[in-house]
């Protein structure tokens, strides 16, 4: 099963919001709520883009990103990191690990959809 966007987010209200706006943008989505599930789902769903929260249970977004980048099959997967406002160190760490983009919480719906669209190469 292939999806356009895999969301790894443990906060239910944020996850619901992301699912809604991505579906409204016309993308197929899948979602998980912890880092270990994110790693498994990347292999199972072969997403076009991974939207990855930094703070996840079981494995952090940084650990997930590091794992994805270490695997030949997933090394090139576009990853959009969700970081908390004012956490510049998180952004630097994510850049060092190979994140492709960042959205700072709180974000606007248009901002996160545009960021995902850009990582997909501008296609819907």
PAZAPA-4460 file (N, C-alpha, C; in steps of 0.05 Angstrom, whole numbers, plus 32768, in hexadecimal, padded with zeros to 4 digits):
% residues 124
    n_x    n_y    n_z   ca_x   ca_y   ca_z    c_x    c_y    c_z   seq   type   mol
   8011   7FE8   8000   8000   8000   8000   8011   8019   8000     1      X     A
   800E   802A   7FED   801D   8042   7FEB   800B   805A   7FF2     2      X     A
   8016   806D   8002   8007   8085   8009   8017   809E   8001     3      X     A
   8009   80B4   7FFF   8017   80CD   7FF9   8026   80D7   8011     4      X     A
   8018   80D8   8028   8023   80E4   8040   8020   80D1   8058     5      X     A
   8036   80CC   8066   8036   80BE   807F   803A   80D3   8095     6      X     A
   8028   80D3   80A8   802A   80E6   80BE   8033   80D7   80D7     7      X     A
   8048   80E0   80E5   8050   80D5   80FF   804D   80EC   8113     8      X     A
   8037   80EA   8122   802F   80FF   8135   801F   80F2   814C     9      X     A
   8027   80F8   8165   801A   80EB   817B   8004   80FC   8189    10      X     A
   8002   8115   8181   7FEE   8127   818D   7FD4   8124   817C    11      X     A
   7FBF   8118   8188   7FA6   8113   8178   7F9B   812B   8169    12      X     A
   7F9A   8142   8176   7F8E   8159   8168   7F9E   8162   8150    13      X     A
   7FB8   8161   8153   7FCA   8169   813D   7FC8   8154   8126    14      X     A
   7FC7   813B   812E   7FC5   8125   811A   7FAA   8128   810B    15      X     A
   7F95   812C   8119   7F7B   8130   810C   7F7B   8147   80F8    16      X     A
   7F87   815D   8100   7F89   8174   80EF   7F9A   816E   80D6    17      X     A
   7FB1   8162   80DA   7FC2   815B   80C3   7FB4   8148   80B0    18      X     A
   7FA7   8133   80BB   7F98   8120   80AA   7F83   812F   8099    19      X     A
   7F74   8141   80A6   7F5F   8150   8098   7F6A   8161   8082    20      X     A
   7F7F   8171   8087   7F88   8183   8073   7F96   8174   805C    21      X     A
   7FA4   815E   8062   7FB1   814F   804C   7F9C   8140   803B    22      X     A
   7F87   8136   8047   7F72   812A   8037   7F64   813F   8026    23      X     A
   7F5F   8156   8031   7F53   816C   8022   7F65   8174   800B    24      X     A
   7F7F   8172   800E   7F92   8178   7FF8   7F92   8162   7FE3    25      X     A
   7F84   814C   7FE8   7F82   8136   7FD4   7F96   8120   7FD7    26      X     A
   7FA4   811F   7FEE   7FB8   810A   7FF1   7FAD   80F2   8001    27      X     A
   7FB8   80DA   7FFB   7FB2   80C3   800C   7FC5   80C4   8023    28      X     A
   7FBB   80BD   803B   7FCC   80BF   8053   7FCA   80A6   8064    29      X     A
   7FDF   80A4   8074   7FE0   8090   8089   7FEC   809E   80A1    30      X     A
   7FE6   8095   80B9   7FF1   80A2   80D0   7FF8   808E   80E6    31      X     A
   800C   8096   80F6   8015   8086   810D   801A   809A   8124    32      X     A
   801C   808F   813C   801E   80A0   8154   8038   809C   8164    33      X     A
   804B   808C   815A   8064   8089   8168   807B   8083   8154    34      X     A
   8093   8086   815D   80AA   8084   814C   80AF   8068   8141    35      X     A
   80AA   8053   8151   80AE   8038   8147   809A   8032   8131    36      X     A
   8081   803A   8135   806C   8036   8121   8073   8046   8107    37      X     A
   807F   805D   810A   8087   806D   80F3   809B   805E   80E2    38      X     A
   80AF   8052   80EE   80C3   8043   80E0   80B6   802B   80D1    39      X     A
   80A5   801D   80DF   8097   8006   80D2   8085   800F   80BB    40      X     A
   8077   8026   80BF   8064   802F   80AB   8072   803A   8092    41      X     A
   808A   8045   8095   8099   804E   807E   809E   8036   806B    42      X     A
   80A5   8020   8077   80AA   8008   8067   8091   7FFC   805B    43      X     A
   807B   7FFE   806A   8062   7FF2   8060   8053   8003   804C    44      X     A
   8053   801D   804F   8042   802F   803F   8051   803D   8028    45      X     A
   806C   803D   8029   807C   804A   8015   8071   8066   800E    46      X     A
   8071   8078   8023   8065   8092   801E   8076   80A4   800B    47      X     A
   8069   80B7   7FFF   8077   80CB   7FEF   8085   80DF   8000    48      X     A
   8079   80E5   8018   8084   80F8   802B   807D   80EE   8047    49      X     A
   8090   80F2   805A   808B   80EC   8076   808A   8106   8085    50      X     A
   8074   810B   8093   8071   8122   80A5   8076   8117   80C1    51      X     A
   808C   8120   80CD   8097   8114   80E5   809A   8128   80FC    52      X     A
   808C   8122   8112   808E   8133   812A   80A8   812C   8137    53      X     A
   80B5   8140   8144   80CE   813C   8152   80C9   812C   816B    54      X     A
   80B4   8133   817B   80AF   8126   8194   809A   8110   8191    55      X     A
   80A4   80F7   8190   8092   80E0   818D   8099   80CC   81A3    56      X     A
   8085   80BC   81AC   808C   80A6   81BF   809B   8090   81B1    57      X     A
   80A8   807F   81C1   80B7   8067   81B8   80D1   806E   81AA    58      X     A
   80D0   807E   8195   80E8   8088   8187   80E2   80A5   817E    59      X     A
   80F5   80B6   8183   80F1   80D2   817C   80F1   80D6   815D    60      X     A
   80E7   80EC   8154   80E8   80F2   8138   8105   80F2   812D    61      X     A
   8118   80FB   813E   8134   80FA   8136   813E   80DE   8132    62      X     A
   8136   80CC   8144   813E   80B0   8141   8132   80A3   8128    63      X     A
   8119   80AA   8123   810B   80A0   810B   8119   80AA   80F2    64      X     A
   811F   80C4   80F1   812D   80D0   80DA   8148   80C3   80D6    65      X     A
   8157   80C0   80EB   8172   80B3   80E9   816F   8097   80DD    66      X     A
   815C   8088   80E6   8157   806D   80DC   8150   806D   80BF    67      X     A
   813E   807E   80B7   8135   8080   809B   814C   8087   8089    68      X     A
   815D   809A   8091   8174   80A2   8081   8189   808C   807F    69      X     A
   818A   807A   8093   819E   8065   8093   8197   804D   8081    70      X     A
   817E   804C   8078   8174   8035   8068   8174   803D   804A    71      X     A
   8181   802D   8039   8182   8033   801D   8167   8038   8010    72      X     A
   8153   8027   8018   8139   8029   800D   812A   8043   8013    73      X     A
   8130   804F   802A   8121   8066   8033   8132   807F   8036    74      X     A
   814B   807D   802F   815E   8094   8033   8155   80AD   8025    75      X     A
   8148   80AA   800E   813F   80C2   7FFF   8123   80CB   8004    76      X     A
   8115   80BF   8017   80FA   80C7   801E   80F9   80E4   8027    77      X     A
   80E9   80F5   801B   80E6   8111   8025   80D9   8111   8040    78      X     A
   80E5   811F   8053   80DB   8120   806F   80D7   813D   8077    79      X     A
   80BE   8143   8080   80B7   815D   808A   80B5   815A   80A8    80      X     A
   80C6   8169   80B7   80C6   8167   80D4   80B3   817C   80E0    81      X     A
   80A5   8174   80F5   8094   8187   8104   80A3   818D   811E    82      X     A
   80AA   81A6   8122   80B9   81AE   8139   80AA   81C2   814A    83      X     A
   80AF   81C2   8164   80A1   81D5   8175   80AD   81F1   8171    84      X     A
   809C   8205   8175   80A4   8220   8171   80BC   8227   8184    85      X     A
   80D0   8234   8179   80E7   823D   8189   80FC   8227   818E    86      X     A
   80F9   8210   8181   810D   81FB   8186   8121   81FA   816F    87      X     A
   8133   820E   816F   8147   8210   8159   8159   81F8   815A    88      X     A
   815F   81ED   8171   8171   81D6   8173   8164   81BE   8165    89      X     A
   814A   81BB   8168   813C   81A5   815A   8140   81A7   813C    90      X     A
   813D   81BF   8132   8140   81C4   8116   815C   81BD   810C    91      X     A
   8170   81C6   811B   818C   81C0   8114   8191   81A2   8114    92      X     A
   8187   8195   8128   818B   8178   812A   817E   816A   8112    93      X     A
   8165   8172   810C   8157   8166   80F6   8165   816B   80DB    94      X     A
   8170   8183   80D7   817F   8189   80BF   8197   8177   80BD    95      X     A
   81A5   8174   80D3   81BD   8163   80D4   81B7   8146   80CD    96      X     A
   819F   813D   80D4   8197   8121   80CF   818B   811D   80B4    97      X     A
   8186   8133   80A5   817D   8131   808A   815F   8137   8085    98      X     A
   8152   8147   8096   8137   814F   8091   8136   8160   8078    99      X     A
   8120   815E   8069   811D   816E   8051   810E   8188   8055   100      X     A
   80FF   818A   806A   80F0   81A2   806F   80E6   81A3   808C   101      X     A
   80DC   81BA   8094   80D4   81BF   80AF   80BB   81CF   80B0   102      X     A
   80A9   81C9   80C2   8092   81DA   80C9   8092   81DC   80E7   103      X     A
   808F   81F5   80F0   808F   81FA   810D   8073   81FC   8117   104      X     A
   806E   81ED   812D   8053   81EE   813A   8052   8207   814B   105      X     A
   803C   8215   814B   8024   8211   813B   8029   821B   811E   106      X     A
   801C   820E   810B   8020   8214   80EF   8004   8219   80E3   107      X     A
   8004   8226   80CC   7FEB   822A   80BE   7FE7   8211   80AC   108      X     A
   7FCE   820B   80A6   7FC8   81F5   8094   7FD5   81F8   8079   109      X     A
   7FD4   8211   806E   7FE0   8216   8054   7FFE   8211   8055   110      X     A
   800B   8219   806B   8028   8216   806D   8030   81F8   806C   111      X     A
   8022   81E7   807B   802A   81CB   807B   8023   81BD   8061   112      X     A
   800C   81C4   8055   8006   81B8   803B   801A   81C1   8025   113      X     A
   8021   81DB   8026   8035   81E4   8012   8050   81D6   8016   114      X     A
   8058   81D2   802F   8071   81C4   8035   8071   81A8   802A   115      X     A
   805B   8199   802E   8059   817E   8024   8059   817E   8005   116      X     A
   8049   8190   7FFA   8048   8192   7FDC   8064   8197   7FD1   117      X     A
   8073   81A8   7FDD   808E   81AE   7FD4   80A0   8195   7FD5   118      X     A
   809D   8186   7FEA   80AE   816D   7FED   80A5   8158   7FD9   119      X     A
   808C   815A   7FCF   8083   8147   7FBB   808B   8150   7F9F   120      X     A
   8099   8167   7F9D   80A1   8171   7F83   808C   8182   7F76   121      X     A
   807A   818E   7F87   8066   81A0   7F7D   804E   8193   7F72   122      X     A
   804C   8178   7F74   8034   816A   7F69   801F   8166   7F7F   123      X     A
   8007   8164   7F77   7FF1   815F   7F8B   7FF1   8143   7F94   124      X     A
***
